[in-house]
């Protein structure tokens, strides 16, 4: 029993040492279709040693989907005290840092499910150039791709958020989720290709021909 207790204490001490020494060291995780996004906060709910989720995009016309789950309030670095609780504007945050490599996908959409009745649960998406440094209460302009939602899913309900984002260029994006109470949520992130202009033109021409044929039949 004493040996087990000593081992636990040693592991805890190592964890504290890593947290203190880690600074802004990044952990990189490659995700494939169907995998789960990791919350981009480090040990003990801070953004030190943030996780960077590297998205492995599928080729057009396939859609790549990822799952995510988390808890509002897990990013204590954004709280008023830095040790937990609400931030200065009364919100609890969590963040996901996405590293998107060049690919064919151009539209990202997400769903957000309120698992435990988080009050005021909503989400935004913005671009960033500073891995591990999240905005929280700060404005995301001019890098905002989707502002905070104006609708809030109730307990057990899902709300869809769609943000047309050009993901063909490599870059870092942040999905930031907040609520006015701490609690659990889940959701999905879907990245799909947009038809090229030539494809859209071809489809339009085909629809026009079908329309003319139907008009002649009726005539």
CORRA-V879574 format. One record per helix or strand of 3 or more residues. SS is the DSSP state (A for helix, B for strand). FROM is the first residue (numbers start at 1). LEN is the number of residues. If there is no record, write none. Layout:
ss,from,len
SS,FROM,LEN
SS,FROM,LEN
//
This chain:
ss,from,len
A,2,21
B,27,5
A,43,3
B,51,5
B,63,10
A,76,3
B,92,9
B,105,10
B,122,7
B,144,3
B,158,6
B,171,9
B,183,11
A,197,22
//
